Amino acid sequence: MGRKLLTEHINVPGIDTFEVYRQHGGYRSVEKALKTMTPDEVVEEVKKSGLRGRGGAGFPTGMKWSFLAKPEGVPRHLVCNADESEPGTFKDRHLMSKLPHLLIEGMITSSYALGANTSYIYIRGELLYVLRILEKAIAEAYANGFLGKNILGSGYDLDLHVHPGGGAYICGEETALLESLEGKRGNPRNKPPFPAVQGLYARPTVVNNVESIAAVVPIINEGGEEYAKLGVGKSTGTKLISACGHLNKPGIYEIELGVPVEEFIYSDEYCGGIWKGRDLKAVVAGGSSVPILPKELILKTAAGESRLMTYESLSDGGFVTGTMLGSGGFIAMDETTCIVRNTWNFSRFYHHESCGQCSPCREGTGWLEKVLHRLEHGHGNMHDIDLIVSVAKQIEGNTICPLGEAAAWPVAAAVRHFRHEFEWHVTNRQEATRPGAVYPGKAVLV
Amino acid sequence: MESTTAPVKPQFSEAAKAEIARLLTHYPDDRKKSALLPLLHIAQAEFGGWVSPKVQDLVAETLGLKPIEVYEVSSFYTMFNLKPVGKHVLEICRTGPCMLRGSDELTANLERITGAKVGETSPDGMFTLKEVECLAACGTAPIVQVREKYYEQLDSPEAVDAMLNELRNMVHRPLLPWEQTGLQHTQQ
């Protein structure tokens, strides 16, 4: 049983209230940071912890913080990215609705470290009920002197606000999120300048995921070095994994990084195996944007070793043969899954969610969806299979933001490992389009 | 087309005005445009579940913006309905993880039971069906969101019936974002 740093008290009745949260050790990190540490010392602890961004990119959080420009007289901001919309990912919604004070505590400690006096939580608009939970918790934090002027007599001031989005996956990209927070369409900005130099209202800004900010709480409480003892190599600490698809026990699991993928899928402590006694076919390990892997490759690395739930092990062999830990959105597919249909579904998602700013993405995602639709529905030809790989390649690397890659990788990986299944849809149209039809062959392990 | 529920010259209620005044304190004085998305949510809740051009003009006027600045934003985000909707908007998640657990069947059943196709409102004006992309509840798929409430694990006819009956029997009034809804949320 691994340690639970974020979710240890998640099932305590009333833990969403200030009083109960405080009884279980809540807000200690704020007291420790504001009373005994300088902002730079807080940043230093986060660096020592080795914490990597939990939103998907995995960039070291402490390093991101140290990039923040600090010109005199210019306000700085911390913005929490709570626009969780990656298919397969639902951990932040769970964390915020059950433990709102954990996020608020993390926001206060992190804002202090960054010298921000006004911070925002940008939450996806669909989660209006979570916004209400957060607003109630924020009001409690103000009433108890943890927000507002001169917090705990330290001389540090902080205002914290929640801001709802309007329903757009692209706003999870940090610069699109900032545009949206400024009341505009969520079109990603050209970088540089990066948000650390010119972010919200052209002021220096750090944008961090909900889980990254929550993780600052145990890091400050226990010390960065203690935190770094958990996990394997450069994948330190714990991570929330949202497991879904054809599993016996889908749900949210806090794991110590380094758990073998096989154990995560099959042990009763975690997902309890594949539903209905079926066999596993494939896994998308880090949210819909990361490459799909057939069963054999998700359980073993390219070197034949047991694959672990770490940033490094999952991407072993690069993004083409390997995959990514990403946001921890773990989607399992059983042997009855049609890979062509699944790939088409994901392409439809990216076509729908492309902001339309860059031509390769705006046009390319439409092409991918259109061609995959005709392959899935028995109207495709062999040339179409090469066509989608070619379109995916032309999107990749040619857009302002990573939505292009997110749309391209799943298609390229699906064709790489399941090409025969695509071909079967062309050569056996009637059989392949029958409801419930499944390609009888195996994946290609390349 | 004009709404039958929104007045010709829409005005925010006093409660909405108070909430808008509170929201405006969250942003710098010269950055009031930041409040646009929260205001559109309030407007949609206040004026019958959709934002007509006149309602959007009111939002623009409230924030000192040009109407086009509101139109270009309301048309970008999927949560804002630009034409009239039924009493309940059923947002059916159709993305990968929901599809793996049966969202295609769920959509077909809802179309059959309500008599409305996706994008349409049922003949009795009760339900508008809308397919949406990922609602961040993949662990309890398939799911439907109705305003703020998530109906999860809708993988049986009984679960679908229970949801529709609850909605049919609900006394309808616009749910304003700043009010307590009285709806209980299922939690995973």
Interface residues (C-beta under 8 A of the other chain):
Chain A: E84 S85 E86 P87 G88 T89 F90 D92 R93 H94 S97 K98 Y120 R124 G125 E126 L127 L128 Y129 L131 R132 D159 H161 H163 P164 G165 G166 G167 A168 Y169 S180 L181 E182 G183 K184 R185 G186 Y201 S242 A243 C244 G245 H246 P250 G251 I252 V284 S288 G329 I331 M333 T337 R341 N342 N345 F346 F349 H352 E353 C355
Chain B: H26 P28 R31 K33 S34 A35 L36 L37 P38 L40 H41 L63 E69 E72 V73 S74 F76 Y77 T78 M79 F80 E91 R94 T95 G96 P97 M99 L100 R101 V132 E133 C134 L135 A136 A137 C138 G139 T140 A141 Q145 R147 E148 K149 P177 Q180 T181 H185 Q187 Q188
